[in-house]
Amino acid sequence: MPRPSPPSAPSHPAIAPFFQPIVDLRQGTIFGHEALIRSGAGIALPGPEALLAQAAAESRLTGFELHCVEAVFAHWGRLDKPGRLFVNMSADTLIEAMDASGGACRFERMTADHGIAARDVTVELTEQSAAADAAALQDAVKALHALGARVALDDFGQGHSNLQRWKDLQPDFVKLDKLLTQGICDSPQSVAMVRAIVALGTAMGSELIAEGVENTKDLRVLRDLGIAHGQGFLFGPPAPRLLPALPEPVSAAITDSRIAVMPHASQPSQPNVLRSLSIIQAPALHPLTPVDEVAAVFQKHPQLHALAVVEGATPVALINRQSFMNDYARLYFREVHGRRPCLAYGSSTPLIVEREENVESLLGILMSEDQRYLNEGFIVTEKKRYAGLGTGDQLVRAVTEARIEAARHANPLTSLPGNIPINIHIERLLDRGAEFAACYADLNSFKVFNDHYGYWRGDEMILLLARLAALHADAHRDFVGHIGGDDFLMLFQSPDWHQRCVRLIEAFNQQAPGLYDEADRQAGGIEGEDRHGVVRFTPFATLAIGAVRIPPGMFRHAEDVAGEASIAKHDAKQAASGLTVREARPRG
């Protein structure tokens, strides 16, 4: 039975609805349209923000918003199967629209009058102002859900769109503000924030919509982070007519099996190093505590290497057990000094380490000339308040372990991603079913160069390779990782990866001789021991790259890919060109 024609729509000559598509980033299709109010044909009015501000100044904001919603519904009801509609309302306007004290609420009447199914409507709660009555807003959202309509939290990340509102309203959709999404392809901080919001969305049962999407680089990152929907000028600007389908290049970018290269935090901080350290819980001494009582505490706690002297909550000195007990055992020491305050017998300049110290500051402590704390130990504070004691060997071990872990994430010399990010990226490639080339880069004759000139010049050569590798890769398609030493792994999705490798080898081989002394450059190399301890003339260091093409579905684990690339690297070091390409072979 055909749907009856809606009643004649009220005339709204001054304003007209425009529509911007909201896109499904999983399917590459149009999910719905957001309605936006613009000036009517031939009528010059201020922009929508100015109109809303003027209406608010005249205390007519709710009436004006409902007038705009009516205009949108009137237009939408005349369209043939338009799909999902997103319409904006402030909190107080939604409360007014859902007021059912006189029977059916205004929202229900408007949708019925224009033949619109409530299930096809999503109300976007704008962040124009906070609700005057938070409880009434929650009731309005519940009533809206009861009609079958859905709710979106707009512009999350600024204004009144905050976690408290998300928790209280439990919206169906949360729209991420463009401040979080634009430029995300180059911002490790934005990636971390959006990744956390994605996890929160999963926990809260809300789908995310990324606003402000304007280029395919940001699009790929947002898609790969698990954002369900996107909106922005890349998909289409607000227009009087609905967009029937996405432009083919945009749809292709969404469905492309290649993954985004997540921007890497080149020098991640390592806070809370001491959080994993087992801090010694030791009683604190008051500055006026008698010396005899200090001796009694040491006798009661034979495991303590020291005791802190604390005034209020602030450490002021550290008494080392060994030196104190040596003095206390001296003839007549107890009789002369036993009742004196302990403060005079402690180090007035102890090492104090805050639990929030990062690796670099602790490394500076370890490398300082003052090494007393290796015997004395140190005092641990939390927010400047005494928390306990630590020993020198604990500090050395904590910093060493933290540096090793940091190097697995980012190589400390080149700041390129280390082993853990490399493996994560390979797993993402395999999970997505992407076709890529794994290229293992290694230097020929590097050991002789490093032994001859020293590690500082050796580091310069490794940095040269790192710079050139990054230069010859597409930052948004290709991943450059530093395994360690002169070993690098490049994961190419660029179709011209072979030419990039050739150019990289040529560039390195041309620039590497510049790191040799003039005499050695003239000679074409250096005399030195090779890997077998034999002294011989060794020509300039050159670059070798072993490449293996990884087809979709062949491997499931990162170590299988790394193993294939390692085999290719060994072949490349024997090749005159420095480049070999190997076909991947399934592993048993």
C-alpha positions as CSV (number, residue, x, y, z in Angstrom):
1,M,0.0,0.0,0.0
2,P,1.6,3.3,-1.0
3,R,2.4,5.8,1.7
4,P,0.0,8.8,1.7
5,S,1.4,12.1,0.6
6,P,2.5,14.3,3.5
7,P,0.6,17.5,4.1
8,S,1.7,20.6,2.4
9,A,5.0,21.7,4.0
10,P,5.1,25.1,5.8
11,S,7.0,27.7,3.9
12,H,10.4,28.7,5.1
13,P,11.7,31.1,2.5
14,A,14.5,32.5,4.6
15,I,16.3,29.2,5.3
16,A,17.0,26.1,3.3
17,P,18.4,22.7,4.4
18,F,21.8,21.6,2.9
19,F,23.0,18.0,3.3
20,Q,26.5,16.6,3.9
21,P,27.2,12.9,3.6
22,I,28.3,10.7,6.4
23,V,30.2,7.7,5.1
24,D,30.7,4.1,6.3
25,L,34.4,3.7,6.5
26,R,34.1,-0.1,6.6
27,Q,32.1,-0.5,3.4
28,G,32.9,2.7,1.4
29,T,29.2,3.6,1.1
30,I,27.1,6.5,2.2
31,F,25.6,5.9,5.7
32,G,23.4,9.0,6.0
33,H,23.3,12.8,5.6
34,E,23.6,15.6,8.2
35,A,21.2,18.5,7.6
36,L,22.6,21.9,7.9
37,I,20.7,25.2,7.6
38,R,21.8,27.8,5.0
39,S,20.1,31.0,3.6
40,G,17.3,30.5,1.2
41,A,17.6,31.2,-2.5
42,G,18.2,34.9,-3.2
43,I,18.2,35.8,0.4
44,A,21.4,37.1,2.1
45,L,21.5,36.2,5.8
46,P,24.4,35.8,8.3
47,G,26.0,32.4,8.6
48,P,24.3,29.7,10.8
49,E,26.6,30.4,13.8
50,A,25.6,34.1,13.7
51,L,21.9,33.3,13.4
52,L,22.1,31.0,16.4
53,A,24.0,33.6,18.4
54,Q,21.4,36.2,17.5
55,A,18.5,33.9,18.4
56,A,20.2,33.2,21.7
57,A,20.7,36.9,22.4
58,E,17.0,37.4,21.8
59,S,16.1,34.4,24.0
60,R,14.5,32.7,21.0
61,L,17.1,30.0,20.5
62,T,14.8,27.0,21.2
63,G,12.1,28.3,18.9
64,F,14.5,29.1,16.1
65,E,16.1,25.6,16.3
66,L,12.7,23.9,16.2
67,H,11.8,26.1,13.3
68,C,14.9,24.8,11.5
69,V,14.1,21.2,12.4
70,E,10.6,21.7,11.0
71,A,12.1,23.0,7.7
72,V,14.5,20.0,7.5
73,F,11.7,17.5,8.1
74,A,9.5,19.2,5.6
75,H,12.1,18.9,2.9
76,W,13.2,15.4,3.9
77,G,9.7,14.1,3.8
78,R,9.4,15.0,0.1
79,L,12.4,12.9,-0.9
80,D,12.2,9.4,-2.2
81,K,14.0,6.9,0.1
82,P,16.6,9.4,1.3
83,G,18.1,7.1,4.0
84,R,19.3,8.2,7.4
85,L,18.9,11.8,8.6
86,F,21.1,13.5,11.2
87,V,19.6,16.7,12.5
88,N,21.1,19.1,15.0
89,M,19.5,20.2,18.3
90,S,20.8,21.8,21.4
91,A,20.1,20.1,24.8
92,D,17.3,22.5,25.8
93,T,15.7,22.3,22.3
94,L,15.6,18.5,22.6
95,I,14.0,18.7,26.0
96,E,11.4,21.0,24.5
97,A,10.8,18.7,21.5
98,M,10.4,15.6,23.7
99,D,7.9,17.3,26.2
100,A,4.8,15.1,26.1
101,S,2.8,16.9,28.8
102,G,0.2,17.8,26.2
103,G,0.0,14.4,24.6
104,A,2.3,13.4,21.7
105,C,5.6,15.3,21.9
106,R,6.5,17.8,19.2
107,F,9.3,15.6,17.8
108,E,6.8,12.7,17.3
109,R,4.2,15.1,15.7
110,M,6.8,16.5,13.3
111,T,8.0,13.2,12.0
112,A,4.5,11.9,11.7
113,D,3.3,15.0,9.8
114,H,6.0,14.6,7.2
115,G,5.9,10.9,6.9
116,I,9.4,10.2,8.4
117,A,10.1,7.1,10.3
118,A,11.7,8.0,13.7
119,R,14.1,5.1,13.3
120,D,15.7,6.9,10.3
121,V,16.4,10.0,12.4
122,T,19.5,10.7,14.6
123,V,19.4,13.8,16.7
124,E,22.9,15.4,17.1
125,L,23.3,17.0,20.4
126,T,25.3,20.2,19.6
127,E,27.6,21.8,22.1
128,Q,26.1,25.2,21.9
129,S,25.4,25.2,25.6
130,A,25.0,22.8,28.5
131,A,21.5,21.6,29.5
132,A,19.8,23.7,32.1
133,D,18.4,20.5,33.6
134,A,20.7,17.5,33.2
135,A,18.1,15.1,34.5
136,A,15.5,16.4,32.0
137,L,18.0,15.9,29.2
138,Q,18.5,12.2,30.2
139,D,14.8,11.7,30.2
140,A,14.5,13.3,26.8
141,V,17.1,11.0,25.3
142,K,15.3,8.0,26.8
143,A,12.1,9.2,25.3
144,L,13.8,9.7,21.9
145,H,15.2,6.1,22.1
146,A,11.7,4.8,22.9
147,L,10.4,6.2,19.7
148,G,13.2,4.4,17.8
149,A,15.3,7.4,17.0
150,R,19.0,7.6,17.8
151,V,21.3,10.1,19.4
152,A,24.7,11.4,18.5
153,L,27.0,13.4,20.7
154,D,28.5,16.2,18.5
155,D,32.0,17.7,18.5
156,F,33.4,15.4,21.1
157,G,36.7,16.8,22.3
158,Q,35.6,20.4,22.9
159,G,32.9,22.5,24.6
160,H,30.2,20.6,26.5
161,S,30.7,17.3,24.6
162,N,32.7,15.6,27.4
163,L,33.0,12.2,29.0
164,Q,30.4,13.0,31.7
165,R,27.8,13.7,29.0
166,W,28.8,10.5,27.1
167,K,28.5,8.4,30.3
168,D,25.1,10.0,31.3
169,L,23.4,9.9,27.9
170,Q,24.9,6.7,26.4
171,P,24.6,8.0,22.8
172,D,24.4,5.7,19.7
173,F,27.1,7.8,17.9
174,V,29.9,10.1,19.1
175,K,31.3,12.5,16.5
176,L,35.0,13.3,17.0
177,D,35.8,17.0,16.6
178,K,38.2,17.9,13.7
179,L,40.8,19.0,16.3
180,L,41.3,15.3,17.0
181,T,41.1,14.0,13.4
182,Q,42.7,16.6,11.1
183,G,46.4,16.0,10.5
184,I,46.2,12.7,12.4
185,C,48.4,11.0,9.7
186,D,51.4,13.0,11.1
187,S,50.5,13.2,14.8
188,P,51.5,10.4,17.1
189,Q,49.7,12.2,19.9
190,S,46.4,12.3,18.0
191,V,46.7,8.7,17.1
192,A,47.1,7.8,20.8
193,M,44.1,9.9,21.8
194,V,41.8,8.6,19.1
195,R,42.9,5.0,19.8
196,A,41.9,5.5,23.4
197,I,38.5,6.9,22.3
198,V,37.9,4.0,20.0
199,A,38.5,1.6,23.0
200,L,36.1,3.7,25.0
201,G,33.5,3.7,22.3
202,T,33.7,-0.1,22.2
203,A,33.2,-0.3,25.9
204,M,30.3,2.2,25.9
205,G,28.6,0.7,22.8
206,S,28.8,3.9,20.8
207,E,29.9,4.1,17.1
208,L,32.4,6.8,16.2
209,I,32.1,9.4,13.4
210,A,35.2,11.3,12.5
211,E,34.5,14.9,11.5
212,G,36.7,17.1,9.3
213,V,38.1,14.4,7.0
214,E,39.7,16.3,4.1
215,N,42.4,14.0,2.7
216,T,43.0,10.3,2.0
217,K,46.0,10.2,4.3
218,D,44.0,11.1,7.4
219,L,41.2,8.8,6.1
220,R,43.3,5.7,6.0
221,V,44.6,6.3,9.5
222,L,41.1,6.8,10.9
223,R,39.8,3.8,9.0
224,D,42.7,1.6,10.4
225,L,42.1,2.8,13.9
226,G,38.6,1.4,13.7
227,I,36.5,4.5,13.3
228,A,33.2,3.4,11.9
229,H,32.1,6.5,10.0
230,G,33.5,9.7,8.5
231,Q,32.3,13.1,7.5
232,G,34.1,16.0,5.8
233,F,34.9,17.7,2.5
234,L,36.7,14.7,1.1
235,F,33.4,12.9,0.8
236,G,31.4,16.0,-0.2
237,P,30.6,19.5,1.0
238,P,27.1,20.5,2.3
239,A,24.9,20.8,-0.8
240,P,21.1,21.3,-1.6
241,R,20.9,17.7,-2.9
242,L,21.8,14.4,-1.4
243,L,24.9,12.7,-2.7
244,P,23.8,9.5,-4.3
245,A,27.2,7.7,-4.1
246,L,30.8,8.4,-3.2
247,P,33.3,9.4,-5.9
248,E,35.1,6.3,-7.1
249,P,38.6,7.5,-5.9
250,V,37.3,8.0,-2.4
251,S,35.5,4.7,-2.3
252,A,38.6,3.0,-3.6
253,A,40.7,4.6,-0.9
254,I,38.4,3.2,1.8
255,T,38.3,-0.3,0.4
256,D,42.1,-0.3,-0.5
257,S,43.7,-3.3,1.3
258,R,46.9,-1.3,2.0
259,I,47.1,-0.1,5.5
260,A,48.1,3.3,6.9
261,V,51.6,3.8,8.4
262,M,50.8,5.2,11.8
263,P,52.9,8.2,12.7
264,H,55.7,7.1,15.1
265,A,56.7,9.0,18.3
266,S,60.4,9.2,17.5
267,Q,61.5,9.7,21.1
268,P,58.8,8.4,23.4
269,S,59.3,9.3,27.1
270,Q,59.6,6.6,29.6
271,P,57.9,7.9,32.7
272,N,57.4,6.0,35.9
273,V,60.6,4.0,35.7
274,L,60.5,3.4,39.5
275,R,56.9,2.2,39.4
276,S,58.2,-1.2,38.5
277,L,60.9,-1.0,41.1
278,S,60.3,-2.6,44.5
279,I,60.9,0.4,46.8
280,I,62.1,-0.4,50.3
281,Q,59.5,0.6,52.9
282,A,61.7,2.0,55.7
283,P,60.7,4.0,58.8
284,A,61.7,7.7,58.7
285,L,63.6,9.5,61.4
286,H,62.9,13.0,62.7
287,P,65.8,15.3,62.7
288,L,65.8,15.4,66.5
289,T,65.8,11.6,66.9
290,P,68.6,10.7,69.3
291,V,71.6,8.8,67.9
292,D,70.9,5.8,70.3
293,E,67.4,5.4,68.8
294,V,68.9,5.3,65.3
295,A,71.2,2.4,66.4
296,A,68.1,0.7,67.8
297,V,66.2,1.0,64.6
298,F,69.2,-0.4,62.6
299,Q,69.4,-3.3,65.0
300,K,65.7,-4.0,64.7
301,H,65.8,-3.9,60.9
302,P,69.1,-5.6,59.9
303,Q,68.1,-5.6,56.2
304,L,68.1,-1.8,55.9
305,H,71.1,-0.2,54.2
306,A,70.1,3.3,55.3
307,L,67.5,5.4,57.0
308,A,66.0,8.7,55.8
309,V,65.7,11.8,58.0
310,V,62.4,13.5,57.2
311,E,61.1,16.8,58.4
312,G,57.4,16.9,58.0
313,A,57.1,14.9,54.7
314,T,60.3,16.3,53.2
315,P,63.5,14.3,53.2
316,V,66.5,16.3,54.5
317,A,69.2,13.7,55.1
318,L,70.2,10.0,54.6
319,I,72.1,8.0,57.3
320,N,74.1,5.1,55.8
321,R,74.1,2.0,57.9
322,Q,77.7,1.0,57.4
323,S,79.3,4.3,58.2
324,F,76.9,5.1,61.1
325,M,77.4,1.7,62.8
326,N,81.2,2.0,62.3
327,D,81.2,5.3,64.2
328,Y,78.7,3.9,66.8
329,A,81.0,1.0,67.6
330,R,83.9,3.4,68.4
331,L,85.1,3.7,72.0
332,Y,83.1,6.2,74.0
333,F,81.0,7.2,71.0
334,R,77.7,6.3,72.6
335,E,78.5,8.1,75.9
336,V,79.5,11.3,74.0
337,H,77.0,11.3,71.1
338,G,74.2,8.9,72.1
339,R,71.6,11.6,73.0
340,R,72.5,14.1,70.3
341,P,70.2,14.6,67.3
342,C,70.8,12.3,64.4
343,L,70.7,15.0,61.7
344,A,74.4,15.7,62.2
345,Y,75.3,12.1,61.3
346,G,73.6,11.9,58.0
347,S,74.4,13.1,54.5
348,S,72.8,16.5,54.1
349,T,72.9,16.1,50.3
350,P,71.4,12.7,49.6
351,L,70.3,11.6,46.2
352,I,66.5,12.1,46.0
353,V,64.6,10.4,43.1
354,E,61.0,11.2,42.3
355,R,58.9,8.2,41.3
356,E,57.8,10.1,38.2
357,E,61.4,10.5,36.9
358,N,61.9,9.5,33.3
359,V,64.7,7.5,31.8
360,E,66.7,10.4,30.5
361,S,66.9,12.2,33.8
362,L,67.8,9.0,35.7
363,L,70.5,8.3,33.1
364,G,71.9,11.7,33.8
365,I,72.1,10.8,37.5
366,L,74.0,7.6,36.7
367,M,76.5,9.4,34.5
368,S,77.2,12.2,37.0
369,E,80.5,12.5,38.8
370,D,78.9,12.1,42.2
371,Q,78.6,8.3,42.7
372,R,78.1,8.2,46.5
373,Y,74.6,6.8,46.1
374,L,76.0,3.5,44.8
375,N,76.9,2.8,48.4
376,E,74.6,5.1,50.3
377,G,71.5,4.3,48.3
378,F,68.9,7.0,47.6
379,I,65.6,8.4,48.9
380,V,62.4,7.9,46.8
381,T,59.7,10.6,46.9
382,E,56.2,10.8,45.5
383,K,55.0,14.3,44.7
384,K,58.0,15.5,46.8
385,R,56.9,13.5,49.9
386,Y,59.0,10.7,51.4
387,A,58.0,7.3,50.0
388,G,60.8,4.9,50.8
389,L,64.4,4.0,49.9
390,G,66.3,2.5,47.0
391,T,69.7,1.0,46.4
392,G,72.2,2.0,43.7
393,D,72.1,-1.4,42.0
394,Q,68.3,-1.2,41.8
395,L,68.6,2.2,40.1
396,V,71.1,0.9,37.6
397,R,69.0,-2.2,36.8
398,A,65.8,-0.1,36.4
399,V,67.4,2.4,34.0
400,T,69.1,-0.4,32.0
401,E,65.8,-2.4,31.6
402,A,63.9,0.8,30.7
403,R,66.5,1.7,28.1
404,I,66.4,-1.8,26.6
405,E,62.6,-1.7,26.4
406,A,62.7,1.8,24.9
407,A,65.1,0.6,22.2
408,R,62.6,-2.1,21.3
409,H,60.1,0.6,20.6
410,A,62.4,3.3,19.1
411,N,66.0,2.9,18.3
412,P,67.9,5.4,20.5
413,L,70.3,6.4,17.7
414,T,68.0,6.9,14.7
415,S,64.7,7.3,16.6
416,L,63.2,4.9,14.0
417,P,60.7,2.3,15.2
418,G,62.3,-0.7,16.8
419,N,61.4,-4.4,17.0
420,I,58.0,-4.1,18.7
421,P,56.5,-1.5,16.3
422,I,58.0,-3.4,13.3
423,N,56.2,-6.6,14.4
424,I,53.0,-4.8,15.1
425,H,53.1,-3.2,11.6
426,I,53.7,-6.6,10.0
427,E,50.8,-8.1,11.9
428,R,48.6,-5.3,10.7
429,L,49.6,-5.9,7.1
430,L,49.0,-9.6,7.4
431,D,45.6,-9.2,9.2
432,R,44.4,-6.7,6.5
433,G,45.5,-9.1,3.7
434,A,47.7,-6.4,2.1
435,E,50.3,-7.2,-0.5
436,F,53.7,-5.8,0.4
437,A,57.4,-6.1,0.0
438,A,59.6,-6.8,3.0
439,C,63.1,-5.4,2.4
440,Y,66.0,-6.2,4.7
441,A,68.8,-3.6,4.4
442,D,72.3,-4.3,5.7
443,L,75.8,-2.7,5.1
444,N,78.7,-4.5,3.5
445,S,82.1,-3.8,5.1
446,F,80.6,-1.8,8.0
447,K,82.5,-3.7,10.7
448,V,85.9,-2.7,9.2
449,F,84.8,0.9,8.9
450,N,83.5,1.0,12.5
451,D,86.6,-0.6,13.9
452,H,88.9,1.6,11.9
453,Y,87.3,5.0,12.7
454,G,85.5,4.3,15.9
455,Y,81.9,4.0,17.0
456,W,81.2,7.8,16.6
457,R,81.9,7.6,12.8
458,G,80.1,4.3,12.6
459,D,77.0,6.0,14.1
460,E,77.3,8.7,11.4
461,M,77.1,6.0,8.7
462,I,74.1,4.4,10.3
463,L,72.4,7.8,10.6
464,L,73.1,8.4,6.9
465,L,71.4,5.1,6.0
466,A,68.4,6.0,8.3
467,R,68.0,9.4,6.6
468,L,68.2,8.0,3.1
469,A,65.8,5.1,3.9
470,A,63.2,7.5,5.2
471,L,63.7,9.8,2.2
472,H,63.2,7.1,-0.3
473,A,60.0,5.7,1.3
474,D,56.5,7.1,1.2
475,A,55.9,8.1,4.8
476,H,52.2,7.2,4.5
477,R,52.5,3.9,2.7
478,D,55.9,2.5,3.6
479,F,57.3,1.7,7.0
480,V,61.0,2.0,7.9
481,G,62.2,0.3,11.0
482,H,65.6,0.0,12.7
483,I,66.3,-3.5,14.0
484,G,69.6,-2.6,15.5
485,G,73.2,-1.8,14.4
486,D,73.3,-1.5,10.6
487,D,70.2,-3.7,10.1
488,F,67.0,-2.0,8.9
489,L,63.7,-3.5,7.7
490,M,61.5,-1.6,5.2
491,L,57.9,-2.7,4.5
492,F,56.8,-1.2,1.2
493,Q,53.2,-0.9,0.0
494,S,54.3,1.6,-2.8
495,P,53.9,-0.1,-6.1
496,D,57.3,1.3,-7.3
497,W,59.1,-0.2,-4.3
498,H,61.8,-1.9,-6.5
499,Q,62.8,1.4,-8.0
500,R,62.9,3.0,-4.6
501,C,65.3,0.3,-3.4
502,V,67.5,0.8,-6.4
503,R,67.6,4.6,-5.9
504,L,68.3,4.1,-2.1
505,I,71.3,1.8,-2.9
506,E,72.6,4.3,-5.4
507,A,72.3,7.2,-3.0
508,F,74.0,5.5,-0.1
509,N,76.8,4.2,-2.2
510,Q,77.4,7.7,-3.6
511,Q,77.4,9.4,-0.2
512,A,79.1,6.8,2.1
513,P,82.7,7.6,0.8
514,G,82.2,11.1,2.2
515,L,82.5,9.6,5.7
516,Y,86.1,8.3,5.0
517,D,89.2,10.4,5.5
518,E,90.7,12.0,2.4
519,A,93.6,9.6,2.1
520,D,91.2,6.6,2.3
521,R,88.9,8.1,-0.2
522,Q,91.8,8.5,-2.6
523,A,92.8,4.9,-2.0
524,G,89.2,3.6,-2.4
525,G,89.0,2.0,1.0
526,I,90.9,1.1,4.1
527,E,93.2,-1.6,5.5
528,G,91.6,-3.5,8.4
529,E,90.6,-6.8,9.9
530,D,87.6,-8.4,8.4
531,R,85.1,-10.5,10.3
532,H,87.5,-13.4,10.3
533,G,90.4,-11.4,11.8
534,V,92.3,-11.3,8.5
535,V,94.0,-7.9,7.6
536,R,93.1,-6.9,4.1
537,F,92.2,-4.0,2.0
538,T,88.4,-3.3,2.2
539,P,86.6,-1.1,-0.3
540,F,84.0,1.5,0.7
541,A,81.0,0.3,2.6
542,T,78.0,-0.4,0.4
543,L,74.3,-1.1,0.9
544,A,72.7,-4.5,0.3
545,I,68.9,-5.0,0.3
546,G,67.2,-8.4,0.2
547,A,63.5,-8.1,-0.8
548,V,60.8,-10.6,-0.6
549,R,57.3,-10.1,-2.0
550,I,54.6,-11.1,0.5
551,P,51.3,-12.1,-1.2
552,P,48.0,-11.9,0.8
553,G,47.2,-14.9,2.9
554,M,50.6,-16.8,2.8
555,F,51.8,-16.0,6.3
556,R,50.1,-15.4,9.7
557,H,52.9,-14.3,11.9
558,A,55.5,-11.5,11.8
559,E,58.4,-13.8,12.4
560,D,57.7,-15.7,9.2
561,V,58.0,-12.5,7.2
562,A,61.1,-11.5,9.0
563,G,62.7,-14.9,8.4
564,E,62.0,-14.7,4.7
565,A,63.5,-11.2,4.5
566,S,66.6,-12.3,6.4
567,I,67.2,-15.1,3.8
568,A,66.9,-12.5,1.1
569,K,69.4,-10.2,2.8
570,H,72.0,-12.9,2.8
571,D,71.5,-13.4,-0.9
572,A,71.8,-9.6,-1.5
573,K,75.1,-9.4,0.3
574,Q,76.6,-11.6,-2.4
575,A,75.0,-9.8,-5.4
576,A,77.0,-7.3,-7.4
577,S,74.0,-5.0,-7.6
578,G,73.3,-5.1,-3.9
579,L,69.7,-6.0,-4.5
580,T,68.0,-9.4,-4.8
581,V,64.3,-10.1,-5.0
582,R,63.0,-13.4,-3.6
583,E,59.6,-15.0,-3.9
584,A,58.0,-15.9,-0.6
585,R,57.7,-19.6,0.2
586,P,55.2,-21.0,2.6
587,R,56.6,-22.3,5.9
588,G,55.8,-25.8,7.1
